Amino acid sequence: MEWNKLLSLKRYGDQSKRIRKEQDETRLGFEVDYDRIVFSASFRSLQDKTQVIPFSKTDFVHTRLTHSLEVSVVARTLGRIVGKEILKKHPNLSNIDGYRSNDFGAIVAAAALAHDIGNPPFGHSGEKAIGHFFSSGKGSYINKLLNEKQYEDLCSFEGNANGFKILVQSQEGKPGGLRLSYATLGAFIKYPKASLPIKPSSHVADKKFGFFQSENKFFEELMNDIGTIKNNSEFFRHPLAYLVEAADDICYTIIDFEDGINLGWISESYALEYLINLVKDSIDKKKFASLKYTPQRMSYLRALAINSLIKDSVSTFLKNEEEILKGEFRYSLLEKSKYKPQVEDIISLSVKNIYQSQEVLQKEIIGFKVVSSLLKAFVTASINKFNNKENSFDKIILRLVPEGIPLISESLYQTILNATCFVASLSDGKAMELSKKMK
């Protein structure tokens, strides 16, 4: 892979290459990406989507929106620091092409801002509910209606693939979706593969999949343009996707932990014990001792911990840059972190005290049932409409879909996927409201 291709400013529909040196410095193309994401309806809905704790009414707890904003801030810093060093190592990128370190920051920040945009309501519980509905639940009969790859898209429904669909799907009056730069789209795709074939692999880019069959054609065009094609059916991960992933990993590790402490689910003494090894080289003990309240102390430790992990992630990326460009670096940056034991300890405690707490599990069960009931209604109505067999109830259900949202398509697969993605687009509150109305 080559950096000058990976940093492509091209957008959907462009007939000629966009030159970095010709960009308006007051409104760079990569910064436009960030703006378009912020003003999109899909991003706004994240304000009422679960990060960890569904239906939480406390100011302590993060939603997908606040989480995404924080991840983008960390990602921008990662991108700028890495970009500065990459330009030193590859001076032609700056001297000839005109790229700046802030370009790297803008790309990674925009991709990170959108990283959760395709997640369904109720967190991973909603994702599991969709997969279960099609694989083992009331939607399993659809197996007979679709080909193997199409059916697997639904059974293994993936928020990352749905996010890519949201960013690039053409709608009436909006060809190419948000029309983000190819560099930002590349950095967004953490898993550059389809749902099938499933190939056992230790490579971090193979853990999940990144696009539905409906976006297959554009995905291949994108990969070809930015030079991340490995061969005819396999693709490399965009190097900057490692930074997006690291920003997400850093934030959910440290900030979910902080949420648990502020809620009283994790003792503050654990915070000192678990975080001290991350911050021992940078902590000002006198300043820390002067902080009277738990939120103040947690805020201070969180900032120092995030800074330590940023520096370490940058170091790991730069040390492995050549391997990353060859597509041979098989790990997330935090997997190779010198702080890996401390990170694993924090995550382990968060799993026990937060993710598997009775409050979270009980509310996830509610979310699972809500998503399943909505899928049954909207998928059934959409299939009946597609086959011109809709009944009175189907018509009422379909009137609940806002104008402008694509649902009934030219193919049955696309119609079912659209109905599924509509349910996935709902906020937690809206999903609950619709479920109650139908009951």
C-alpha positions in Angstrom: 0.0 0.0 0.0 1.1 3.6 -0.7 0.3 6.6 1.4 -0.4 8.9 -1.6 -3.2 6.5 -2.6 -4.4 5.8 0.9 -4.9 9.6 1.5 -7.3 9.9 -1.4 -9.6 13.0 -1.5 -11.8 11.4 -4.1 -15.5 11.2 -3.5 -18.4 9.2 -5.0 -19.2 10.6 -8.5 -15.9 12.4 -9.0 -14.7 12.2 -12.6 -11.2 13.5 -11.9 -8.6 13.2 -9.1 -8.7 15.8 -6.3 -5.2 17.3 -5.7 -4.2 18.0 -2.1 -2.2 21.1 -3.0 -5.3 22.6 -4.6 -7.5 22.3 -1.5 -8.9 25.3 0.3 -6.9 25.4 3.5 -9.8 27.0 5.3 -12.1 24.1 4.6 -10.2 20.9 3.8 -11.9 18.0 2.2 -11.2 15.7 5.1 -12.7 18.3 7.5 -15.8 18.4 5.3 -16.2 14.7 6.1 -16.4 15.4 9.8 -19.0 18.1 9.2 -21.2 15.9 7.1 -21.2 13.2 9.7 -22.1 15.6 12.5 -25.1 17.0 10.6 -26.4 13.6 9.5 -29.6 12.2 11.1 -27.9 8.8 11.8 -25.2 10.5 13.9 -27.8 12.5 15.9 -29.7 9.4 16.8 -26.7 8.2 18.7 -27.6 10.6 21.5 -30.3 8.0 22.6 -28.4 4.8 21.8 -26.8 2.6 24.5 -23.1 2.6 25.0 -23.1 0.2 28.0 -26.1 0.9 30.2 -29.6 1.0 28.5 -32.1 3.7 29.5 -29.8 5.4 31.9 -30.9 8.8 33.1 -27.8 9.7 34.9 -25.3 12.3 33.6 -22.5 10.0 34.6 -23.2 7.5 31.8 -22.0 7.7 28.2 -24.3 7.3 25.2 -23.1 6.3 21.8 -23.0 10.0 20.9 -20.7 11.1 23.8 -18.6 8.0 23.3 -18.2 8.7 19.6 -17.2 12.4 20.2 -14.6 11.3 22.7 -13.2 8.6 20.4 -12.9 11.2 17.6 -10.9 13.5 19.9 -8.5 10.8 20.9 -8.3 9.7 17.2 -7.5 13.2 16.0 -4.5 13.3 18.4 -3.3 9.9 17.3 -3.6 10.9 13.6 -1.8 14.2 14.0 1.2 12.7 15.9 1.5 9.7 13.5 1.0 12.0 10.5 3.9 14.2 11.6 6.3 11.3 11.8 5.0 9.7 8.5 5.7 13.0 6.7 9.2 13.0 8.0 9.7 9.5 6.8 8.0 10.1 3.4 8.9 13.8 2.6 7.4 13.6 -0.9 3.9 13.4 0.7 4.5 16.9 2.0 6.9 18.4 -0.5 5.3 17.2 -3.7 1.7 16.2 -2.8 1.1 18.9 -0.2 -0.2 16.7 2.7 0.0 18.0 6.3 0.0 16.2 9.6 -3.4 17.7 10.3 -4.8 15.7 7.3 -4.0 12.5 9.1 -5.8 13.8 12.2 -8.8 14.9 10.2 -9.2 11.6 8.4 -8.9 9.5 11.6 -11.2 11.9 13.6 -13.9 11.7 11.0 -13.7 7.9 10.7 -13.8 7.6 14.5 -16.7 9.9 14.8 -18.7 7.6 12.5 -17.4 4.3 13.9 -20.6 3.5 15.8 -23.1 5.1 13.4 -24.5 1.7 12.3 -25.0 0.2 15.7 -28.6 -0.9 16.5 -30.4 0.2 19.6 -29.6 -1.4 23.0 -25.9 -2.0 22.2 -24.6 -5.4 21.4 -27.9 -6.9 22.7 -29.6 -5.3 19.7 -27.0 -6.7 17.4 -27.5 -10.2 18.8 -31.3 -9.9 18.6 -31.1 -9.2 14.9 -28.8 -12.2 14.2 -30.9 -14.5 16.4 -34.2 -13.4 14.7 -32.9 -14.5 11.3 -30.8 -17.5 12.3 -33.0 -19.2 14.9 -36.0 -17.0 15.5 -39.2 -16.1 13.6 -37.2 -14.9 10.6 -35.3 -18.1 10.0 -37.7 -19.1 7.1 -35.9 -16.4 5.1 -33.1 -18.9 4.6 -35.2 -20.3 1.7 -35.6 -16.9 0.0 -32.0 -15.7 -0.3 -28.7 -16.9 -1.4 -26.0 -18.0 1.2 -24.1 -14.7 1.3 -27.3 -12.6 1.6 -28.7 -14.7 4.4 -25.4 -14.6 6.3 -25.4 -10.8 6.2 -28.6 -11.0 8.2 -27.7 -13.9 10.5 -24.4 -12.3 11.4 -25.8 -8.7 11.3 -22.8 -6.4 11.9 -23.0 -2.7 13.0 -19.8 -2.0 11.1 -21.3 -3.2 7.8 -24.4 -1.2 8.5 -22.3 1.9 9.2 -20.7 1.6 5.8 -24.1 1.2 4.2 -25.3 4.3 6.0 -22.3 6.4 4.8 -22.4 5.3 1.2 -26.0 4.3 0.3 -27.5 6.3 -2.4 -31.0 7.7 -1.7 -33.4 9.8 -3.7 -31.6 13.1 -4.2 -28.5 11.9 -2.4 -26.3 9.8 -4.7 -23.4 8.3 -2.8 -24.9 8.9 0.6 -22.7 11.3 2.6 -20.1 11.4 -0.2 -17.2 11.2 2.2 -13.6 11.1 0.9 -12.2 7.7 0.1 -9.5 8.1 2.6 -12.0 8.5 5.4 -14.1 5.6 4.2 -11.0 3.4 4.1 -10.1 4.4 7.6 -13.6 3.6 8.7 -13.5 0.0 7.5 -11.9 -2.0 10.3 -12.9 -5.3 8.8 -12.4 -5.3 4.9 -14.3 -8.5 4.2 -17.7 -9.8 3.4 -19.8 -12.0 5.8 -18.8 -15.1 3.8 -16.5 -16.9 3.4 -15.7 -17.2 7.1 -12.0 -17.9 7.2 -10.4 -18.8 10.6 -7.7 -16.3 11.0 -5.7 -14.6 13.8 -5.6 -11.3 11.9 -7.5 -8.6 13.7 -9.1 -7.4 10.4 -10.8 -10.8 10.1 -12.7 -10.8 13.4 -15.9 -9.5 11.8 -17.1 -8.2 8.4 -17.3 -4.7 7.1 -19.9 -4.6 4.2 -23.1 -6.1 3.1 -23.6 -7.7 -0.3 -25.7 -4.6 -1.2 -22.5 -2.5 -1.1 -20.2 -5.1 -2.6 -19.7 -3.3 -5.9 -18.8 0.1 -4.4 -16.7 -1.5 -1.8 -14.5 -3.1 -4.5 -14.3 0.2 -6.4 -13.2 2.0 -3.2 -10.5 -0.6 -2.3 -9.2 -0.4 -5.9 -8.9 3.4 -5.8 -7.0 3.5 -2.5 -4.8 0.6 -3.3 -5.9 -1.9 -0.6 -6.7 -4.9 -2.8 -4.7 -7.9 -1.9 -6.0 -10.1 -4.7 -9.3 -10.5 -6.5 -11.3 -11.4 -3.4 -9.2 -10.3 -0.5 -8.4 -6.8 0.8 -5.9 -5.1 3.1 -7.0 -3.0 6.1 -6.3 0.7 5.6 -3.4 1.6 7.9 -5.3 4.5 9.6 -8.1 2.0 10.6 -5.6 0.8 13.2 -5.7 4.3 14.8 -9.5 4.4 14.7 -9.6 1.1 16.4 -7.0 2.2 19.0 -9.0 5.3 19.8 -12.1 3.2 20.4 -10.2 0.7 22.5 -8.7 3.4 24.6 -12.0 5.2 25.3 -14.1 2.2 26.1 -11.4 0.7 28.3 -10.8 3.8 30.4 -14.1 5.7 30.2 -16.5 2.7 30.8 -14.3 2.0 33.8 -14.8 5.6 35.0 -18.5 5.3 34.5 -18.6 2.2 36.7 -16.7 4.1 39.4 -18.9 7.2 39.3 -22.0 5.0 39.5 -20.6 3.3 42.6 -20.4 -0.1 40.8 -16.6 -0.2 41.1 -14.8 0.9 44.2 -12.5 3.9 43.9 -9.8 1.9 45.5 -9.8 -0.3 42.5 -9.3 2.7 40.3 -6.1 3.6 42.1 -4.9 0.0 42.0 -5.7 -0.5 38.3 -4.9 2.9 36.9 -1.7 3.7 38.8 0.5 1.6 36.5 -0.8 3.5 33.5 -0.1 6.9 35.0 2.8 6.4 37.4 5.3 8.2 35.1 3.1 11.3 34.7 1.0 11.7 37.8 1.5 14.8 39.9 1.0 13.4 43.4 0.6 16.8 45.0 -2.1 17.8 42.6 -3.9 14.4 42.9 -3.9 14.7 46.7 -5.5 18.2 46.5 -8.6 16.8 44.6 -11.4 16.3 47.1 -14.1 14.5 45.2 -14.2 11.1 43.4 -15.3 12.6 39.9 -12.4 15.0 40.1 -9.9 12.3 40.9 -11.3 10.0 38.2 -11.2 12.8 35.6 -7.5 13.5 36.4 -6.5 9.8 36.3 -8.6 9.2 33.1 -6.8 12.1 31.3 -3.4 10.8 32.3 -4.3 7.2 31.4 -5.6 8.1 28.0 -2.5 10.1 27.3 -0.2 7.2 28.2 -2.1 4.9 25.9 -2.1 7.4 23.1 1.7 7.7 23.3 2.1 3.9 23.4 -0.3 3.4 20.4 1.7 5.9 18.3 4.9 4.2 19.2 3.5 0.7 18.2 2.1 2.1 14.9 5.3 3.8 13.9 7.5 0.8 14.9 5.3 -1.5 12.7 4.5 0.9 9.8 6.2 -1.1 7.1 4.5 -4.3 8.3 1.2 -2.4 8.4 1.6 -1.1 4.8 2.3 -4.7 3.6 -1.0 -5.8 5.3 1.0 -8.2 7.6 0.5 -6.6 11.0 -2.1 -9.0 12.6 -2.8 -7.2 15.9 -4.7 -4.3 17.2 -2.3 -1.6 18.6 -3.4 -2.2 22.2 -2.6 -6.0 21.8 1.0 -5.0 21.4 0.9 -2.3 24.1 3.4 -2.4 27.0 0.3 -1.7 29.1 -1.6 -4.8 27.8 -1.7 -6.5 31.3 -3.1 -3.3 32.9 -5.7 -2.9 30.1 -6.8 -6.5 30.4 -7.2 -6.1 34.2 -9.4 -3.1 33.7 -11.6 -4.7 31.1 -11.9 -7.8 33.2 -13.2 -5.8 36.2 -15.6 -3.8 33.9 -17.0 -7.0 32.5 -17.7 -8.4 35.9 -19.0 -5.2 37.6 -20.6 -3.3 34.6 -21.3 -5.3 31.5 -22.6 -8.3 33.4 -24.3 -6.4 36.2 -27.9 -7.3 36.9 -29.1 -3.8 35.9 -27.4 -4.0 32.5 -28.4 -7.6 31.8 -32.1 -7.0 32.7 -32.3 -4.1 30.4 -30.6 -5.9 27.6 -33.3 -8.6 27.9 -35.9 -5.9 27.4 -34.0 -4.6 24.4 -33.7 -8.0 22.9 -37.4 -8.5 23.0 -38.2 -5.1 21.6 -35.9 -5.5 18.6 -37.2 -9.0 17.9 -40.8 -7.7 17.9 -40.0 -4.8 15.6 -38.2 -7.0 13.2 -41.1 -9.4 13.0 -43.5 -6.5 12.2 -41.4 -4.5 9.7 -39.7 -7.4 7.9 -43.0 -9.3 7.5 -44.7 -6.1 6.2 -41.9 -5.4 3.8 -41.9 -8.9 2.3 -45.6 -8.8 1.9 -45.4 -5.4 0.2 -42.7 -6.6 -2.1 -44.8 -9.6 -3.1 -48.0 -7.4 -3.4 -49.6 -9.4 -0.6 -49.8 -6.7 2.1 -52.7 -6.8 4.5 -54.2 -3.9 6.5 -51.8 -4.4 9.4 -48.8 -4.3 7.1 -50.0 -1.0 5.6 -50.3 0.5 9.1 -46.8 -0.8 10.0 -45.2 0.6 6.8 -46.8 4.0 7.5 -44.6 4.2 10.6 -41.5 4.5 8.4 -40.6 8.1 7.9 -40.7 9.5 4.4 -37.4 9.3 2.5 -36.2 6.2 4.1 -35.7 3.4 1.5 -37.6 0.2 2.3 -39.1 -1.6 -0.7 -36.5 -2.2 -3.3 -36.0 -4.0 -6.6 -34.8 -7.2 -4.9 -36.2 -9.2 -2.0 -32.7 -9.2 -0.3 -32.4 -5.5 -0.5 -36.0 -5.1 0.8 -35.4 -7.3 3.8 -32.0 -5.7 4.5 -33.6 -2.2 4.3 -36.3 -3.2 6.8 -33.7 -4.6 9.1 -31.5 -1.5 8.8 -34.5 0.7 9.6 -35.0 -1.1 12.9 -31.2 -0.9 13.5 -31.4 2.9 12.9 -33.9 3.5 15.7 -32.8 5.0 19.0 -33.5 3.1 22.2 -36.3 5.4 23.1 -37.9 5.3 19.6 -37.7 1.5 19.5 -39.5 1.3 22.9 -42.1 3.7 21.7 -42.9 1.8 18.5 -42.9 -1.5 20.3 -45.5 -0.1 22.8 -47.6 1.3 20.0 -47.8 -2.1 18.3 -48.8 -3.8 21.5 
